[in-house]
């Protein structure tokens, strides 16, 4: 067993790793030097998960590095896992990142002979470690350049090209070297050189360079984008291509599976990507993506490629294919919906295409897309009402009025339809809604307002919510529906203005405006949700709609709204895909309307 010298001089108990105090690290390091392969391998695995857990490093990581480096150099076992551990320490994240990286850089010199090891995997890992140390590795640039001249393995040479591109402090020299390497005999080397040139190239990306990179990628073995051993300064080829929509589209045309990401990243690219999404669709998730893309297009064309999916044995695939046909306005799509409604079993509501999608989406989408022409679908719903289909009746009050008894039976799912009927829902519906409202069902209480005009049950339902937070949130929802009739809820709305999140404060401010008509103190709070955007808080549709209803746009929010309208990139994320239109479309449309009404 290799005894790590000085291991007991470290106060390991005062340090931490992923699982708490690091008092067990000395024993693990000693076990990692065992001549018993099983003991050794288990110890190295545990060291990795403790010191570099899921990409994070800890206070015990840096002190352990010199002992791990000694084991990698002189230990009795396979040095590759120990080198991976050193790479994980140099590339880790967290408060201790700099200390860990400096420790690895300090431990590197005795290991540099491994850069010429007979095993190419060892040589590659050494290149990754050097690159992960970033500026601390600058003194090693001559070594990397020399290795590039003598290295014979294509994958190691490609990694040397990448490492030199990331570390080289002379960008002109780096570019000249990469330009020369574009004609290298090894495709992986050409790809690495082109990728590094694209990383630093101005946008839009040079088409010839894009083609060179794609040519090299077609012939290079494997896909280095699948494993990313590089520091954050490195940009994988597919990621860089996505920065330029035309380059990304060219990559899609050359066979890279980037069509979905392209339309999720860039606006108005649906027509470009639809053929590729259609050609590669194999399951319900793929077809839901086709449906989302189709929702942004005029549609109306035939889609023979859907036929096999519409006849699939898997009902989820048939549902998703029918949804795609509806969103694409394929001729005969309404007939497909009617056929699907007959085929679906009674328990179809439990069949989910995505975490948010059910078969009812197809039925309601048919009404949303085709409007009055979808009356046969709504008529079928009225004849056989099912909870997941009921929203399809909202635009057809005559049909809904003919099945009120069923709607009452299907409460609470039918509350929205009864609300849309209003007084035509009748006494029995009002009585059922009143009973549910008395039990604290806010949806039923708000529907009752539409049916019999009484606001008191809604106010009482707000007050019946189980805790203060729920009552304040319910007050916002009720005020949005009741307007001035919710004046008695103003104290709850004012409390909501103190909520910790901007979204909650903006919602409360919009609700107060709907009750009082005040704009001087509410519009700025609503607009604040737009002016203080970040990666976690996207442009909210509610805030845009509230300002549009107010016909006000505070000056501080105008640049944000103009950006929402003019950005070629999506400003709203959408996950998961359930076949509905991309929410970014609605955000842009409402932002346009807001600019139009405010001048």
Secondary structure, DSSP 8 states (H G I E B T S, - for coil): ----TTGGGS-GGGSEETTEE-TTHHHHHHHHT-SSHHHHHHHHHHHHHHHSGGGB--HHHHHHHHHHHHHHHH-SS-SHHHHHHHHHHHT-BSTTHHHHHHHHHHHHGGGGGGGG-SSHHHHHHHHHHHHHTGGGGGGGHHHHHHHHHH---HHHHHHHHHHHHHH-S-HHHHHHHHHHHTT-S-HHHHHHHHHHHHHHS-SS--HHHHHHHHHHHHHSSS-GGGS--S-TT---HHHHHTTSHHHHHHHHHTT-S-HHHHHHHBTT-HHHHHHHHHHH--SHHHHHHHHHHHTTS------GGGHHHHT-SSHHHHHHHHHHHHHTT-TTHHHHHHHHHHHS-TTGGG-EEETTEETHHHHHHHHHHHGGGGHHHHHHHHHT--GGGGGGGTT-HHHHHTTHHHHHHTTTTTHHHHHHHGGGGHHHHHHHHHHHHHTT-HHHHHHHHHHH---HHHHHHHHTSSSHHHHHHHHHHHHHHHGGGGGGGHHHHHHHTT-SSHHHHHHHHHHHHHHH---TTTHHHHHHHHHT-BTTB---HHHHHHHHHHT---HHHHHHHHHHHH-SB-SS---S--SS--HHHHHHHHHHHHHHHH-
